[in-house]
């Protein structure tokens, strides 16, 4: 199992907002189980809960982006802004 910490660019969500992420792999093969979760970056923003709403995989047909795409929706359920990027675990 591989663990990738701090993947993707910095994102900031206001209270109540949801962001959608999509991860693909260069080999275009199914990576099996892929888990994505927020990597919280703002240590001063305490008691702000970030919720993973959906994790899914979709098969993209043909073209440059063919193959599986692993998707996740993350919601800021707190009352203030939070900056984050992703932590990803997979079976590479």
PDB file as gemmi writes it, atoms N, CA and C in Angstrom:
CRYST1    1.000    1.000    1.000  90.00  90.00  90.00 P 1                      
ATOM      1  N   UNK A   1       0.847  -1.169   0.000  1.00  0.00           N  
ATOM      2  CA  UNK A   1       0.000   0.000   0.000  1.00  0.00           C  
ATOM      3  C   UNK A   1       0.891   1.231   0.000  1.00  0.00           C  
ATOM      4  N   UNK A   2       0.538   2.205  -0.812  1.00  0.00           N  
ATOM      5  CA  UNK A   2       1.292   3.454  -0.892  1.00  0.00           C  
ATOM      6  C   UNK A   2       0.494   4.568  -0.233  1.00  0.00           C  
ATOM      7  N   UNK A   3       1.212   5.471   0.408  1.00  0.00           N  
ATOM      8  CA  UNK A   3       0.578   6.634   1.031  1.00  0.00           C  
ATOM      9  C   UNK A   3       1.206   7.890   0.448  1.00  0.00           C  
ATOM     10  N   UNK A   4       0.378   8.750  -0.099  1.00  0.00           N  
ATOM     11  CA  UNK A   4       0.836  10.019  -0.659  1.00  0.00           C  
ATOM     12  C   UNK A   4       0.207  11.130   0.168  1.00  0.00           C  
ATOM     13  N   UNK A   5       1.045  11.957   0.771  1.00  0.00           N  
ATOM     14  CA  UNK A   5       0.553  13.027   1.636  1.00  0.00           C  
ATOM     15  C   UNK A   5       0.713  14.368   0.936  1.00  0.00           C  
ATOM     16  N   UNK A   6      -0.287  15.209   1.062  1.00  0.00           N  
ATOM     17  CA  UNK A   6      -0.196  16.557   0.512  1.00  0.00           C  
ATOM     18  C   UNK A   6      -0.253  16.587  -1.004  1.00  0.00           C  
ATOM     19  N   UNK A   7      -1.170  15.840  -1.608  1.00  0.00           N  
ATOM     20  CA  UNK A   7      -1.295  15.749  -3.059  1.00  0.00           C  
ATOM     21  C   UNK A   7      -2.166  16.896  -3.573  1.00  0.00           C  
ATOM     22  N   UNK A   8      -1.803  17.424  -4.716  1.00  0.00           N  
ATOM     23  CA  UNK A   8      -2.610  18.466  -5.344  1.00  0.00           C  
ATOM     24  C   UNK A   8      -2.300  19.842  -4.786  1.00  0.00           C  
ATOM     25  N   UNK A   9      -2.869  20.816  -5.422  1.00  0.00           N  
ATOM     26  CA  UNK A   9      -2.660  22.189  -4.991  1.00  0.00           C  
ATOM     27  C   UNK A   9      -3.448  22.519  -3.745  1.00  0.00           C  
ATOM     28  N   UNK A  10      -3.097  23.623  -3.132  1.00  0.00           N  
ATOM     29  CA  UNK A  10      -3.796  24.110  -1.954  1.00  0.00           C  
ATOM     30  C   UNK A  10      -5.215  24.532  -2.332  1.00  0.00           C  
ATOM     31  N   UNK A  11      -6.172  24.097  -1.540  1.00  0.00           N  
ATOM     32  CA  UNK A  11      -7.567  24.488  -1.732  1.00  0.00           C  
ATOM     33  C   UNK A  11      -8.083  25.067  -0.423  1.00  0.00           C  
ATOM     34  N   UNK A  12      -8.972  26.025  -0.518  1.00  0.00           N  
ATOM     35  CA  UNK A  12      -9.587  26.616   0.665  1.00  0.00           C  
ATOM     36  C   UNK A  12     -11.099  26.582   0.488  1.00  0.00           C  
ATOM     37  N   UNK A  13     -11.766  26.051   1.495  1.00  0.00           N  
ATOM     38  CA  UNK A  13     -13.223  25.975   1.471  1.00  0.00           C  
ATOM     39  C   UNK A  13     -13.809  26.857   2.560  1.00  0.00           C  
ATOM     40  N   UNK A  14     -14.830  27.637   2.197  1.00  0.00           N  
ATOM     41  CA  UNK A  14     -15.596  28.385   3.187  1.00  0.00           C  
ATOM     42  C   UNK A  14     -16.556  27.419   3.885  1.00  0.00           C  
ATOM     43  N   UNK A  15     -17.084  27.843   4.997  1.00  0.00           N  
ATOM     44  CA  UNK A  15     -18.059  27.024   5.722  1.00  0.00           C  
ATOM     45  C   UNK A  15     -19.202  26.635   4.799  1.00  0.00           C  
ATOM     46  N   UNK A  16     -19.543  25.352   4.774  1.00  0.00           N  
ATOM     47  CA  UNK A  16     -20.649  24.852   3.974  1.00  0.00           C  
ATOM     48  C   UNK A  16     -20.323  24.518   2.529  1.00  0.00           C  
ATOM     49  N   UNK A  17     -19.145  24.908   2.037  1.00  0.00           N  
ATOM     50  CA  UNK A  17     -18.781  24.622   0.645  1.00  0.00           C  
ATOM     51  C   UNK A  17     -18.305  23.185   0.469  1.00  0.00           C  
ATOM     52  N   UNK A  18     -18.454  22.689  -0.768  1.00  0.00           N  
ATOM     53  CA  UNK A  18     -17.992  21.352  -1.136  1.00  0.00           C  
ATOM     54  C   UNK A  18     -17.079  21.461  -2.345  1.00  0.00           C  
ATOM     55  N   UNK A  19     -15.981  20.709  -2.321  1.00  0.00           N  
ATOM     56  CA  UNK A  19     -15.057  20.660  -3.457  1.00  0.00           C  
ATOM     57  C   UNK A  19     -15.024  19.236  -3.999  1.00  0.00           C  
ATOM     58  N   UNK A  20     -14.772  19.132  -5.299  1.00  0.00           N  
ATOM     59  CA  UNK A  20     -14.739  17.833  -5.974  1.00  0.00           C  
ATOM     60  C   UNK A  20     -13.347  17.626  -6.556  1.00  0.00           C  
ATOM     61  N   UNK A  21     -12.744  16.479  -6.260  1.00  0.00           N  
ATOM     62  CA  UNK A  21     -11.405  16.146  -6.730  1.00  0.00           C  
ATOM     63  C   UNK A  21     -11.472  14.892  -7.588  1.00  0.00           C  
ATOM     64  N   UNK A  22     -10.558  14.803  -8.552  1.00  0.00           N  
ATOM     65  CA  UNK A  22     -10.455  13.614  -9.399  1.00  0.00           C  
ATOM     66  C   UNK A  22      -8.986  13.263  -9.542  1.00  0.00           C  
ATOM     67  N   UNK A  23      -8.652  12.005  -9.278  1.00  0.00           N  
ATOM     68  CA  UNK A  23      -7.279  11.521  -9.343  1.00  0.00           C  
ATOM     69  C   UNK A  23      -7.181  10.438 -10.406  1.00  0.00           C  
ATOM     70  N   UNK A  24      -6.195  10.560 -11.281  1.00  0.00           N  
ATOM     71  CA  UNK A  24      -5.930   9.522 -12.275  1.00  0.00           C  
ATOM     72  C   UNK A  24      -4.466   9.105 -12.155  1.00  0.00           C  
ATOM     73  N   UNK A  25      -4.142   7.957 -12.701  1.00  0.00           N  
ATOM     74  CA  UNK A  25      -2.782   7.425 -12.663  1.00  0.00           C  
ATOM     75  C   UNK A  25      -2.268   7.295 -14.089  1.00  0.00           C  
ATOM     76  N   UNK A  26      -0.993   7.538 -14.275  1.00  0.00           N  
ATOM     77  CA  UNK A  26      -0.386   7.538 -15.597  1.00  0.00           C  
ATOM     78  C   UNK A  26      -0.454   6.211 -16.325  1.00  0.00           C  
ATOM     79  N   UNK A  27      -0.526   5.106 -15.581  1.00  0.00           N  
ATOM     80  CA  UNK A  27      -0.522   3.793 -16.225  1.00  0.00           C  
ATOM     81  C   UNK A  27      -1.900   3.399 -16.761  1.00  0.00           C  
ATOM     82  N   UNK A  28      -2.927   4.187 -16.448  1.00  0.00           N  
ATOM     83  CA  UNK A  28      -4.301   3.960 -16.905  1.00  0.00           C  
ATOM     84  C   UNK A  28      -4.886   2.629 -16.457  1.00  0.00           C  
ATOM     85  N   UNK A  29      -4.281   2.011 -15.439  1.00  0.00           N  
ATOM     86  CA  UNK A  29      -4.786   0.748 -14.914  1.00  0.00           C  
ATOM     87  C   UNK A  29      -5.600   0.983 -13.657  1.00  0.00           C  
ATOM     88  N   UNK A  30      -6.455   0.020 -13.350  1.00  0.00           N  
ATOM     89  CA  UNK A  30      -7.234   0.086 -12.124  1.00  0.00           C  
ATOM     90  C   UNK A  30      -6.294  -0.119 -10.941  1.00  0.00           C  
ATOM     91  N   UNK A  31      -6.251   0.830 -10.024  1.00  0.00           N  
ATOM     92  CA  UNK A  31      -5.361   0.758  -8.864  1.00  0.00           C  
ATOM     93  C   UNK A  31      -5.995   0.014  -7.700  1.00  0.00           C  
ATOM     94  N   UNK A  32      -7.200  -0.506  -7.886  1.00  0.00           N  
ATOM     95  CA  UNK A  32      -7.873  -1.215  -6.801  1.00  0.00           C  
ATOM     96  C   UNK A  32      -8.502  -0.224  -5.844  1.00  0.00           C  
ATOM     97  N   UNK A  33      -8.277  -0.418  -4.566  1.00  0.00           N  
ATOM     98  CA  UNK A  33      -8.847   0.468  -3.549  1.00  0.00           C  
ATOM     99  C   UNK A  33      -8.024   1.746  -3.483  1.00  0.00           C  
ATOM    100  N   UNK A  34      -8.682   2.888  -3.675  1.00  0.00           N  
ATOM    101  CA  UNK A  34      -8.044   4.197  -3.559  1.00  0.00           C  
ATOM    102  C   UNK A  34      -8.866   5.009  -2.561  1.00  0.00           C  
ATOM    103  N   UNK A  35      -8.236   5.436  -1.491  1.00  0.00           N  
ATOM    104  CA  UNK A  35      -8.899   6.226  -0.466  1.00  0.00           C  
ATOM    105  C   UNK A  35      -8.319   7.623  -0.462  1.00  0.00           C  
ATOM    106  N   UNK A  36      -9.185   8.631  -0.502  1.00  0.00           N  
ATOM    107  CA  UNK A  36      -8.755  10.025  -0.509  1.00  0.00           C  
ATOM    108  C   UNK A  36      -9.395  10.745   0.675  1.00  0.00           C  
ATOM    109  N   UNK A  37      -8.602  11.561   1.366  1.00  0.00           N  
ATOM    110  CA  UNK A  37      -9.089  12.294   2.531  1.00  0.00           C  
ATOM    111  C   UNK A  37      -8.386  13.644   2.596  1.00  0.00           C  
ATOM    112  N   UNK A  38      -8.998  14.621   3.266  1.00  0.00           N  
ATOM    113  CA  UNK A  38      -8.366  15.932   3.350  1.00  0.00           C  
ATOM    114  C   UNK A  38      -7.127  15.915   4.251  1.00  0.00           C  
ATOM    115  N   UNK A  39      -6.105  16.623   3.812  1.00  0.00           N  
ATOM    116  CA  UNK A  39      -4.883  16.855   4.580  1.00  0.00           C  
ATOM    117  C   UNK A  39      -4.984  18.293   5.084  1.00  0.00           C  
ATOM    118  N   UNK A  40      -5.399  18.482   6.333  1.00  0.00           N  
ATOM    119  CA  UNK A  40      -5.670  19.803   6.882  1.00  0.00           C  
ATOM    120  C   UNK A  40      -4.379  20.591   7.057  1.00  0.00           C  
ATOM    121  N   UNK A  41      -4.377  21.829   6.571  1.00  0.00           N  
ATOM    122  CA  UNK A  41      -3.154  22.626   6.558  1.00  0.00           C  
ATOM    123  C   UNK A  41      -3.198  23.851   7.454  1.00  0.00           C  
ATOM    124  N   UNK A  42      -4.356  24.222   7.944  1.00  0.00           N  
ATOM    125  CA  UNK A  42      -4.487  25.431   8.750  1.00  0.00           C  
ATOM    126  C   UNK A  42      -4.627  25.031  10.223  1.00  0.00           C  
ATOM    127  N   UNK A  43      -3.494  24.989  10.933  1.00  0.00           N  
ATOM    128  CA  UNK A  43      -3.506  24.524  12.320  1.00  0.00           C  
ATOM    129  C   UNK A  43      -4.242  25.478  13.261  1.00  0.00           C  
ATOM    130  N   UNK A  44      -4.427  26.721  12.854  1.00  0.00           N  
ATOM    131  CA  UNK A  44      -5.125  27.671  13.711  1.00  0.00           C  
ATOM    132  C   UNK A  44      -6.645  27.515  13.623  1.00  0.00           C  
ATOM    133  N   UNK A  45      -7.124  26.792  12.641  1.00  0.00           N  
ATOM    134  CA  UNK A  45      -8.568  26.614  12.446  1.00  0.00           C  
ATOM    135  C   UNK A  45      -9.020  25.341  13.151  1.00  0.00           C  
ATOM    136  N   UNK A  46      -9.202  25.422  14.450  1.00  0.00           N  
ATOM    137  CA  UNK A  46      -9.578  24.241  15.230  1.00  0.00           C  
ATOM    138  C   UNK A  46     -11.079  24.004  15.179  1.00  0.00           C  
ATOM    139  N   UNK A  47     -11.458  22.767  15.414  1.00  0.00           N  
ATOM    140  CA  UNK A  47     -12.864  22.337  15.447  1.00  0.00           C  
ATOM    141  C   UNK A  47     -13.604  22.576  14.132  1.00  0.00           C  
ATOM    142  N   UNK A  48     -12.894  22.497  13.031  1.00  0.00           N  
ATOM    143  CA  UNK A  48     -13.532  22.575  11.722  1.00  0.00           C  
ATOM    144  C   UNK A  48     -13.496  21.176  11.113  1.00  0.00           C  
ATOM    145  N   UNK A  49     -14.668  20.606  10.931  1.00  0.00           N  
ATOM    146  CA  UNK A  49     -14.756  19.241  10.423  1.00  0.00           C  
ATOM    147  C   UNK A  49     -14.856  19.249   8.905  1.00  0.00           C  
ATOM    148  N   UNK A  50     -13.986  18.487   8.278  1.00  0.00           N  
ATOM    149  CA  UNK A  50     -14.013  18.289   6.829  1.00  0.00           C  
ATOM    150  C   UNK A  50     -14.548  16.876   6.593  1.00  0.00           C  
ATOM    151  N   UNK A  51     -15.622  16.772   5.822  1.00  0.00           N  
ATOM    152  CA  UNK A  51     -16.297  15.493   5.622  1.00  0.00           C  
ATOM    153  C   UNK A  51     -16.072  14.991   4.203  1.00  0.00           C  
ATOM    154  N   UNK A  52     -15.680  13.716   4.089  1.00  0.00           N  
ATOM    155  CA  UNK A  52     -15.615  13.061   2.785  1.00  0.00           C  
ATOM    156  C   UNK A  52     -17.020  12.551   2.486  1.00  0.00           C  
ATOM    157  N   UNK A  53     -17.658  13.154   1.482  1.00  0.00           N  
ATOM    158  CA  UNK A  53     -19.045  12.809   1.173  1.00  0.00           C  
ATOM    159  C   UNK A  53     -19.162  11.589   0.276  1.00  0.00           C  
ATOM    160  N   UNK A  54     -18.380  11.555  -0.778  1.00  0.00           N  
ATOM    161  CA  UNK A  54     -18.499  10.487  -1.766  1.00  0.00           C  
ATOM    162  C   UNK A  54     -17.104  10.079  -2.225  1.00  0.00           C  
ATOM    163  N   UNK A  55     -16.894   8.789  -2.355  1.00  0.00           N  
ATOM    164  CA  UNK A  55     -15.717   8.294  -3.046  1.00  0.00           C  
ATOM    165  C   UNK A  55     -16.235   7.378  -4.137  1.00  0.00           C  
ATOM    166  N   UNK A  56     -15.719   7.555  -5.344  1.00  0.00           N  
ATOM    167  CA  UNK A  56     -16.213   6.757  -6.456  1.00  0.00           C  
ATOM    168  C   UNK A  56     -15.112   6.577  -7.484  1.00  0.00           C  
ATOM    169  N   UNK A  57     -15.373   5.704  -8.424  1.00  0.00           N  
ATOM    170  CA  UNK A  57     -14.469   5.509  -9.555  1.00  0.00           C  
ATOM    171  C   UNK A  57     -15.325   5.464 -10.815  1.00  0.00           C  
ATOM    172  N   UNK A  58     -14.826   6.095 -11.873  1.00  0.00           N  
ATOM    173  CA  UNK A  58     -15.526   6.108 -13.148  1.00  0.00           C  
ATOM    174  C   UNK A  58     -14.522   5.736 -14.237  1.00  0.00           C  
ATOM    175  N   UNK A  59     -14.941   4.953 -15.197  1.00  0.00           N  
ATOM    176  CA  UNK A  59     -14.069   4.558 -16.309  1.00  0.00           C  
ATOM    177  C   UNK A  59     -14.243   5.550 -17.450  1.00  0.00           C  
ATOM    178  N   UNK A  60     -13.157   6.202 -17.817  1.00  0.00           N  
ATOM    179  CA  UNK A  60     -13.178   7.186 -18.908  1.00  0.00           C  
ATOM    180  C   UNK A  60     -12.818   6.470 -20.213  1.00  0.00           C  
ATOM    181  N   UNK A  61     -13.668   6.551 -21.226  1.00  0.00           N  
ATOM    182  CA  UNK A  61     -13.375   5.877 -22.493  1.00  0.00           C  
ATOM    183  C   UNK A  61     -12.470   6.705 -23.406  1.00  0.00           C  
ATOM    184  N   UNK A  62     -11.492   6.058 -24.015  1.00  0.00           N  
ATOM    185  CA  UNK A  62     -10.662   6.645 -25.067  1.00  0.00           C  
ATOM    186  C   UNK A  62     -10.042   7.998 -24.780  1.00  0.00           C  
ATOM    187  N   UNK A  63      -9.224   8.469 -25.697  1.00  0.00           N  
ATOM    188  CA  UNK A  63      -8.617   9.785 -25.583  1.00  0.00           C  
ATOM    189  C   UNK A  63      -7.452   9.827 -24.609  1.00  0.00           C  
ATOM    190  N   UNK A  64      -6.997  11.033 -24.325  1.00  0.00           N  
ATOM    191  CA  UNK A  64      -5.836  11.219 -23.451  1.00  0.00           C  
ATOM    192  C   UNK A  64      -6.101  10.823 -22.005  1.00  0.00           C  
ATOM    193  N   UNK A  65      -7.338  10.918 -21.577  1.00  0.00           N  
ATOM    194  CA  UNK A  65      -7.667  10.645 -20.176  1.00  0.00           C  
ATOM    195  C   UNK A  65      -8.447   9.345 -20.023  1.00  0.00           C  
ATOM    196  N   UNK A  66      -8.182   8.363 -20.867  1.00  0.00           N  
ATOM    197  CA  UNK A  66      -8.914   7.104 -20.750  1.00  0.00           C  
ATOM    198  C   UNK A  66      -8.421   6.334 -19.536  1.00  0.00           C  
ATOM    199  N   UNK A  67      -9.281   5.479 -19.024  1.00  0.00           N  
ATOM    200  CA  UNK A  67      -8.945   4.680 -17.853  1.00  0.00           C  
ATOM    201  C   UNK A  67      -9.723   5.143 -16.638  1.00  0.00           C  
ATOM    202  N   UNK A  68      -9.460   4.522 -15.483  1.00  0.00           N  
ATOM    203  CA  UNK A  68     -10.209   4.848 -14.273  1.00  0.00           C  
ATOM    204  C   UNK A  68      -9.848   6.233 -13.722  1.00  0.00           C  
ATOM    205  N   UNK A  69     -10.852   6.922 -13.221  1.00  0.00           N  
ATOM    206  CA  UNK A  69     -10.660   8.192 -12.516  1.00  0.00           C  
ATOM    207  C   UNK A  69     -11.307   8.041 -11.139  1.00  0.00           C  
ATOM    208  N   UNK A  70     -10.536   8.288 -10.103  1.00  0.00           N  
ATOM    209  CA  UNK A  70     -10.999   8.149  -8.730  1.00  0.00           C  
ATOM    210  C   UNK A  70     -11.458   9.519  -8.249  1.00  0.00           C  
ATOM    211  N   UNK A  71     -12.695   9.593  -7.767  1.00  0.00           N  
ATOM    212  CA  UNK A  71     -13.304  10.885  -7.444  1.00  0.00           C  
ATOM    213  C   UNK A  71     -13.681  10.941  -5.968  1.00  0.00           C  
ATOM    214  N   UNK A  72     -13.662  12.168  -5.420  1.00  0.00           N  
ATOM    215  CA  UNK A  72     -14.063  12.369  -4.031  1.00  0.00           C  
ATOM    216  C   UNK A  72     -14.659  13.771  -3.897  1.00  0.00           C  
ATOM    217  N   UNK A  73     -15.649  13.895  -3.027  1.00  0.00           N  
ATOM    218  CA  UNK A  73     -16.230  15.194  -2.680  1.00  0.00           C  
ATOM    219  C   UNK A  73     -15.918  15.457  -1.211  1.00  0.00           C  
ATOM    220  N   UNK A  74     -15.430  16.658  -0.911  1.00  0.00           N  
ATOM    221  CA  UNK A  74     -15.073  17.015   0.459  1.00  0.00           C  
ATOM    222  C   UNK A  74     -15.833  18.278   0.841  1.00  0.00           C  
ATOM    223  N   UNK A  75     -16.487  18.227   2.003  1.00  0.00           N  
ATOM    224  CA  UNK A  75     -17.301  19.356   2.462  1.00  0.00           C  
ATOM    225  C   UNK A  75     -16.736  19.931   3.754  1.00  0.00           C  
ATOM    226  N   UNK A  76     -16.716  21.251   3.830  1.00  0.00           N  
ATOM    227  CA  UNK A  76     -16.353  21.939   5.058  1.00  0.00           C  
ATOM    228  C   UNK A  76     -17.622  22.057   5.897  1.00  0.00           C  
ATOM    229  N   UNK A  77     -17.709  21.259   6.947  1.00  0.00           N  
ATOM    230  CA  UNK A  77     -18.888  21.257   7.810  1.00  0.00           C  
ATOM    231  C   UNK A  77     -18.714  22.186   9.011  1.00  0.00           C  
ATOM    232  N   UNK A  78     -17.630  22.953   9.018  1.00  0.00           N  
ATOM    233  CA  UNK A  78     -17.376  23.863  10.127  1.00  0.00           C  
ATOM    234  C   UNK A  78     -18.010  25.227   9.927  1.00  0.00           C  
ATOM    235  N   UNK A  79     -17.577  26.169  10.778  1.00  0.00           N  
ATOM    236  CA  UNK A  79     -18.129  27.522  10.740  1.00  0.00           C  
ATOM    237  C   UNK A  79     -17.106  28.554  10.297  1.00  0.00           C  
ATOM    238  N   UNK A  80     -15.989  28.100   9.750  1.00  0.00           N  
ATOM    239  CA  UNK A  80     -14.936  29.000   9.301  1.00  0.00           C  
ATOM    240  C   UNK A  80     -14.252  28.381   8.085  1.00  0.00           C  
ATOM    241  N   UNK A  81     -13.330  29.112   7.458  1.00  0.00           N  
ATOM    242  CA  UNK A  81     -12.620  28.583   6.295  1.00  0.00           C  
ATOM    243  C   UNK A  81     -11.559  27.576   6.729  1.00  0.00           C  
ATOM    244  N   UNK A  82     -11.198  26.673   5.814  1.00  0.00           N  
ATOM    245  CA  UNK A  82     -10.129  25.691   6.055  1.00  0.00           C  
ATOM    246  C   UNK A  82      -9.368  25.476   4.766  1.00  0.00           C  
ATOM    247  N   UNK A  83      -8.037  25.498   4.872  1.00  0.00           N  
ATOM    248  CA  UNK A  83      -7.170  25.191   3.735  1.00  0.00           C  
ATOM    249  C   UNK A  83      -6.702  23.742   3.856  1.00  0.00           C  
ATOM    250  N   UNK A  84      -6.611  23.080   2.714  1.00  0.00           N  
ATOM    251  CA  UNK A  84      -6.249  21.663   2.715  1.00  0.00           C  
ATOM    252  C   UNK A  84      -5.780  21.254   1.323  1.00  0.00           C  
ATOM    253  N   UNK A  85      -5.214  20.060   1.240  1.00  0.00           N  
ATOM    254  CA  UNK A  85      -5.043  19.328  -0.009  1.00  0.00           C  
ATOM    255  C   UNK A  85      -5.363  17.876   0.324  1.00  0.00           C  
ATOM    256  N   UNK A  86      -4.917  16.925  -0.486  1.00  0.00           N  
ATOM    257  CA  UNK A  86      -5.354  15.537  -0.275  1.00  0.00           C  
ATOM    258  C   UNK A  86      -4.269  14.632   0.271  1.00  0.00           C  
ATOM    259  N   UNK A  87      -4.701  13.650   1.038  1.00  0.00           N  
ATOM    260  CA  UNK A  87      -3.923  12.460   1.359  1.00  0.00           C  
ATOM    261  C   UNK A  87      -4.559  11.329   0.552  1.00  0.00           C  
ATOM    262  N   UNK A  88      -3.724  10.504  -0.070  1.00  0.00           N  
ATOM    263  CA  UNK A  88      -4.237   9.399  -0.896  1.00  0.00           C  
ATOM    264  C   UNK A  88      -3.539   8.110  -0.483  1.00  0.00           C  
ATOM    265  N   UNK A  89      -4.312   7.059  -0.294  1.00  0.00           N  
ATOM    266  CA  UNK A  89      -3.777   5.705  -0.064  1.00  0.00           C  
ATOM    267  C   UNK A  89      -4.254   4.828  -1.203  1.00  0.00           C  
ATOM    268  N   UNK A  90      -3.358   4.006  -1.734  1.00  0.00           N  
ATOM    269  CA  UNK A  90      -3.740   3.090  -2.812  1.00  0.00           C  
ATOM    270  C   UNK A  90      -2.874   1.839  -2.769  1.00  0.00           C  
ATOM    271  N   UNK A  91      -3.129   0.939  -3.691  1.00  0.00           N  
ATOM    272  CA  UNK A  91      -2.469  -0.385  -3.713  1.00  0.00           C  
ATOM    273  C   UNK A  91      -1.318  -0.439  -4.703  1.00  0.00           C  
ATOM    274  N   UNK A  92      -0.644   0.664  -4.964  1.00  0.00           N  
ATOM    275  CA  UNK A  92       0.493   0.637  -5.907  1.00  0.00           C  
ATOM    276  C   UNK A  92       1.612  -0.208  -5.359  1.00  0.00           C  
TER     277      UNK A  92                                                      
END                                                                             
